[in-house]
């Protein structure tokens, strides 16, 4: 890393305002317990594990900012990292924008990370940051696909869906988070792009700017279903056994 890149300041925004209905009734997904600790706390710790991240902004449910502040206060977090909690909006895009608006001046790199990816390794976080520092306006961690993918003609009546194409698997990647951005570029995207938003990187694509991929990690999977929770518990058990995590 060059001396110039060391001066870059990095913040992480974690939108955690969603309900997570696929996990079933109960607390919002980000507040579900994983090994006795809320997933959100795991996700915050994952961002703070990078020595490059000096601020983590958590975007809470619109009526749950106080609860999230108390939650973070109850769990040990790195002293070197500052934390800020702000109320979110009705959509993920709106929540990320509110998180960006809450950033104080002086941050050059911004990470946007799913609270539902609580186990992303610090090496992945650092790789994303480094690629932005090296000049990429947007960076996503991603993995090659293991399965063949079919493009279909959707059916809403429950009937079989006809296949219309088989994309070349070697050219496809499954995208994870944290996604990393030049701060000013991401702000511009949120001010000008409002449609066809699948993730923050897609907004940069719509500006006509390049998005690059760095290797993701199999443990950075998204917890959306009960089976994912079981897998995440197994990963944590392995980490405790191997690393004392």
C-alpha positions as CSV (number, residue, x, y, z in Angstrom):
1,X,0.0,0.0,0.0
2,X,1.4,3.4,-0.9
3,X,1.9,6.3,1.5
4,X,-0.7,8.2,-0.4
5,X,-3.4,5.5,-0.1
6,X,-2.8,5.3,3.7
7,X,-4.2,8.8,4.0
8,X,-7.6,7.7,2.6
9,X,-10.3,7.5,5.3
10,X,-12.9,4.7,5.0
11,X,-16.4,4.5,6.5
12,X,-18.9,1.6,6.3
13,X,-22.6,1.9,6.0
14,X,-24.7,-1.0,7.1
15,X,-28.4,-0.8,6.1
16,X,-30.3,-2.8,8.8
17,X,-33.8,-1.5,8.4
18,X,-35.4,-4.6,6.7
19,X,-37.8,-7.0,8.3
20,X,-36.3,-10.2,6.8
21,X,-39.7,-12.0,6.3
22,X,-38.0,-15.1,4.8
23,X,-36.6,-15.9,8.2
24,X,-40.1,-16.0,9.6
25,X,-41.9,-13.9,12.2
26,X,-40.1,-12.2,15.0
27,X,-37.4,-9.6,15.3
28,X,-36.0,-7.8,12.2
29,X,-33.5,-10.1,10.5
30,X,-30.5,-8.0,11.5
31,X,-31.4,-8.4,15.2
32,X,-31.8,-12.2,15.1
33,X,-29.4,-14.0,17.3
34,X,-26.4,-15.9,15.8
35,X,-24.5,-17.9,18.4
36,X,-26.2,-15.7,21.1
37,X,-25.2,-12.4,19.4
38,X,-27.4,-10.4,17.0
39,X,-26.3,-10.7,13.4
40,X,-26.0,-7.0,13.2
41,X,-23.3,-7.0,15.9
42,X,-21.4,-9.7,13.9
43,X,-21.7,-7.5,10.8
44,X,-20.5,-4.4,12.6
45,X,-17.5,-6.3,14.1
46,X,-16.7,-7.6,10.6
47,X,-16.4,-4.1,9.2
48,X,-14.5,-2.8,12.3
49,X,-12.1,-5.7,12.0
50,X,-10.4,-3.8,9.2
51,X,-8.0,-1.3,10.5
52,X,-8.8,0.9,7.5
53,X,-12.4,1.4,8.7
54,X,-12.7,4.3,11.2
55,X,-16.5,4.8,11.2
56,X,-19.4,2.4,10.9
57,X,-22.9,3.9,10.3
58,X,-25.7,1.5,11.1
59,X,-29.0,2.4,9.5
60,X,-31.7,1.1,11.9
61,X,-35.4,0.5,11.3
62,X,-37.2,3.8,11.2
63,X,-38.6,3.3,14.7
64,X,-35.8,1.3,16.1
65,X,-32.7,3.6,16.3
66,X,-32.7,3.7,20.1
67,X,-33.0,-0.1,20.3
68,X,-30.0,-0.5,18.0
69,X,-27.9,2.1,19.8
70,X,-28.6,0.2,23.1
71,X,-27.8,-3.1,21.4
72,X,-24.4,-1.9,20.2
73,X,-23.7,-0.4,23.6
74,X,-24.2,-3.9,25.2
75,X,-21.6,-5.6,23.0
76,X,-17.8,-5.2,22.9
77,X,-16.7,-3.3,19.8
78,X,-13.2,-2.1,18.8
79,X,-12.2,1.1,20.5
80,X,-10.4,2.4,17.4
81,X,-13.7,2.5,15.4
82,X,-16.5,5.1,15.8
83,X,-20.1,4.1,15.5
84,X,-23.2,6.0,14.5
85,X,-26.8,4.9,14.4
86,X,-29.4,6.7,12.2
87,X,-33.1,5.9,11.3
88,X,-33.6,4.2,8.0
89,X,-36.2,4.6,5.3
90,X,-38.8,2.4,3.6
91,X,-36.4,0.9,1.0
92,X,-32.8,-0.3,1.1
93,X,-31.8,2.4,-1.3
94,X,-33.4,5.1,0.8
95,X,-31.7,3.7,3.9
96,X,-28.2,3.7,2.2
97,X,-28.8,7.3,1.2
98,X,-29.7,8.3,4.8
99,X,-26.5,6.6,5.9
100,X,-24.5,8.5,3.4
101,X,-26.1,11.8,4.4
102,X,-25.0,11.1,8.0
103,X,-21.3,10.7,7.1
104,X,-19.1,13.6,8.4
105,X,-16.7,15.2,6.0
106,X,-13.4,13.7,5.2
107,X,-14.2,10.2,4.1
108,X,-12.9,9.1,0.7
109,X,-14.0,5.5,0.6
110,X,-17.4,4.1,1.6
111,X,-18.3,0.5,2.0
112,X,-22.0,-0.6,1.9
113,X,-22.5,-3.9,3.7
114,X,-25.5,-6.1,4.2
115,X,-26.3,-6.7,7.9
116,X,-27.4,-10.2,6.7
117,X,-23.8,-11.1,5.8
118,X,-22.4,-11.3,9.3
119,X,-19.3,-13.5,8.6
120,X,-17.4,-11.8,5.9
121,X,-13.7,-12.2,6.6
122,X,-11.5,-9.1,7.1
123,X,-9.3,-10.1,4.1
124,X,-12.3,-9.6,1.8
125,X,-13.1,-6.2,3.4
126,X,-9.5,-5.1,3.0
127,X,-9.3,-6.3,-0.7
128,X,-12.4,-4.2,-1.6
129,X,-11.0,-1.1,0.2
130,X,-7.6,-1.5,-1.5
131,X,-9.2,-1.7,-5.0
132,X,-11.1,1.5,-4.4
133,X,-7.9,3.2,-3.2
134,X,-6.2,2.0,-6.3
135,X,-8.6,4.0,-8.4
136,X,-11.8,2.0,-9.1
137,X,-15.0,4.0,-8.6
138,X,-16.8,0.8,-7.5
139,X,-15.7,-2.6,-6.3
140,X,-17.7,-5.7,-5.6
141,X,-16.5,-9.0,-4.0
142,X,-17.9,-12.0,-6.0
143,X,-17.6,-15.7,-6.5
144,X,-17.8,-17.9,-9.6
145,X,-21.1,-19.8,-9.9
146,X,-21.1,-23.5,-9.2
147,X,-24.4,-24.2,-10.8
148,X,-25.6,-23.8,-14.4
149,X,-27.9,-20.8,-14.7
150,X,-31.0,-20.7,-17.0
151,X,-32.8,-17.6,-18.2
152,X,-36.5,-18.2,-18.3
153,X,-39.7,-16.6,-19.3
154,X,-41.4,-16.0,-16.0
155,X,-44.9,-17.4,-15.3
156,X,-47.2,-16.1,-12.5
157,X,-49.8,-18.8,-12.7
158,X,-47.5,-21.6,-11.4
159,X,-47.1,-23.3,-14.8
160,X,-43.7,-24.6,-15.9
161,X,-41.4,-21.7,-17.1
162,X,-39.8,-22.1,-20.5
163,X,-36.0,-21.7,-20.8
164,X,-35.0,-19.0,-23.2
165,X,-31.2,-19.0,-22.8
166,X,-28.3,-20.5,-20.9
167,X,-25.8,-17.8,-20.0
168,X,-22.1,-18.8,-20.2
169,X,-21.3,-19.6,-16.6
170,X,-17.6,-18.7,-16.8
171,X,-18.7,-15.0,-17.3
172,X,-21.1,-14.9,-14.4
173,X,-20.3,-14.1,-10.7
174,X,-22.4,-14.1,-7.5
175,X,-22.0,-10.7,-5.9
176,X,-21.5,-10.2,-2.2
177,X,-20.8,-7.3,0.1
178,X,-19.2,-5.1,1.3
179,X,-19.3,-3.2,-1.9
180,X,-16.8,-0.4,-2.0
181,X,-17.1,3.1,-3.6
182,X,-15.4,6.4,-4.1
183,X,-17.5,8.5,-1.7
184,X,-18.3,11.3,-4.1
185,X,-19.2,8.9,-6.9
186,X,-21.7,7.0,-4.7
187,X,-23.3,10.2,-3.5
188,X,-23.8,11.3,-7.1
189,X,-25.3,7.9,-8.0
190,X,-27.8,8.1,-5.1
191,X,-28.8,11.6,-6.2
192,X,-29.4,10.7,-9.9
193,X,-30.3,7.0,-10.2
194,X,-33.7,6.0,-9.1
195,X,-34.8,3.0,-11.3
196,X,-33.6,-0.5,-11.9
197,X,-31.5,-0.6,-8.8
198,X,-30.5,-4.1,-7.7
199,X,-27.5,-3.0,-5.6
200,X,-25.4,0.0,-5.2
201,X,-22.9,-1.1,-7.8
202,X,-25.7,-1.2,-10.4
203,X,-26.2,2.5,-9.8
204,X,-22.6,3.2,-10.7
205,X,-23.1,1.1,-13.8
206,X,-26.0,3.3,-14.8
207,X,-23.7,6.3,-14.5
208,X,-21.6,4.7,-17.2
209,X,-18.6,4.2,-14.8
210,X,-16.7,0.9,-14.4
211,X,-17.3,-1.6,-11.6
212,X,-14.6,-4.1,-10.9
213,X,-14.7,-7.5,-9.1
214,X,-12.3,-8.8,-6.4
215,X,-12.5,-12.4,-5.1
216,X,-15.3,-12.9,-2.6
217,X,-15.4,-15.6,0.1
218,X,-17.7,-18.6,0.7
219,X,-18.3,-17.4,4.3
220,X,-19.7,-14.1,3.2
221,X,-23.0,-15.7,2.3
222,X,-26.3,-13.9,3.0
223,X,-28.5,-15.2,5.8
224,X,-32.0,-15.2,4.5
225,X,-33.5,-18.5,5.4
226,X,-33.5,-20.8,8.5
227,X,-31.0,-23.1,6.8
228,X,-28.6,-20.2,6.4
229,X,-28.8,-19.6,10.1
230,X,-27.8,-23.2,10.8
231,X,-24.9,-22.9,8.3
232,X,-23.7,-19.6,10.0
233,X,-23.8,-21.3,13.4
234,X,-21.6,-24.1,12.0
235,X,-19.1,-21.6,10.6
236,X,-18.9,-19.8,13.9
237,X,-18.4,-23.2,15.7
238,X,-15.5,-24.0,13.3
239,X,-13.9,-20.6,13.9
240,X,-14.1,-21.1,17.6
241,X,-12.5,-24.5,17.4
242,X,-9.8,-23.4,14.9
243,X,-9.1,-19.8,15.9
244,X,-10.7,-19.2,19.3
245,X,-13.1,-16.8,17.6
